[in-house]
Amino acid sequence: MNTELVTNPQNAESNAKALSKDYQNVVSDADDLLKDISSATVDTLALARSKIEEKLGSARSSVEAARISITGKARDATDSIHGYVAENPWKVVGIATAVAVAGVIIGAILNRR
């Protein structure tokens, strides 16, 4: 079993930027449509509504795809961590003890000041 967790922060950051840009586009388009409504006819309003529904549908699918991706990556990370702990329980106990001792030492040093 491979217990290494491989992540790509640049990929996650680019996905977040793309998602943010999608929402900015939806808001901008909705704002433009609201400005145009004042002089709109019934046909124009129907067209505007269909455009808004299309943009919102696209944004919803982007959010759903991001949610599925994040959920899958979180599940993979959890499985990987669980596998590592199951295979190396004493290493995990040693690391946890070392971190706790380091915290106590740092706390004692900071408390002296």
N, C-alpha and C positions, 0 to 999 in steps of 0.2 A: 504494500500500500504506500502510495506517495503522500507524505504528510506535509510537503512544501506547499505553501499558499502563494500562488502567483497572481499578483494584481498589477494592473496598469493604471496608475493614477492619472496619467495623461488622457487615457481613454475615458475614464469617468468624468474628468474635467471637461473634455470636449463634448461629451453627451449632455452634461449639465448646461453648458453654454448653448448648445443647439436647442435644448428644450426651452431655455430662457428666451432665446431668439424667436422660437415658434410662438410663445405666449406674447411677446412684444408685438409680433406681427398681427396676431389675432386682435389684440387691444387696439392697435393702430388702425386696422381695417374696420373694426367696429366703430371707432371714433369717426373715421371718414364717412361711414355709412350714416351715422347719426347726424352729421352735418348736412348730408344730402337729403335727408328725410323731409326737411322743411318745405322743399319744393317738389316732393315726389308724388307720383300718381300711384294708383293701386297696383299697376303692373310693376312699377319700379320698386315698390315696397315688397312685392312678392319675390322679385329677383334678389333684392337685398337680403331678405329672410333666407332664401336658399343659399346665398353666398355665406352668410353668417353660420348657418347650420353646417355647411361644408367645412368651413374653417374650424369650428368647434369640434366637429367630428375628427378632423385631422389632429387637432391638439389632444383630444381625448385618447386617440390611438397612440400618439407619441408618449403620453403619460403612462398608459397601460403597458406599452413595450418597455419603458424604463422601469416600471414597477416589477415586471416579470424578470427583467435582467438583474435588478438589484436583489430581489428575493432569491433568485437562483444562486447568485454569488454569495449571499449571506448563508444560504443553506450549505453550499460547498465549503465555505470557511468553517462553519460549525462542525460539519462532518470531519473535516481535516483536523481541527483542534481536538475533537473527541477521539479520533484515531490516534493522534500523537499522545494524548494523555493516557489512553488505554495501553499503548505500547511502551510508554516511558513514565510510569507513575512516580518513580523515585526521583527522576530528573525534575519533574514538575514540582514535587514537594521541596526539593533542594532549591529550586529557583524561587519559589514562593517564600521560603525561609530566608533566603539571601535578601530578597526585596524587603521583607519585614524588618530584618536586622538593620539594613541600610536606612530604612525609614526611622527606626528608633535612634540610630546614631546621628542622623541629620537633625532629628528633633531635639536631641540632647545638646548638640552643638548650637543650634539656633536659640535654644532656651537659655544657654549660658550668657548670651550677648545681651 
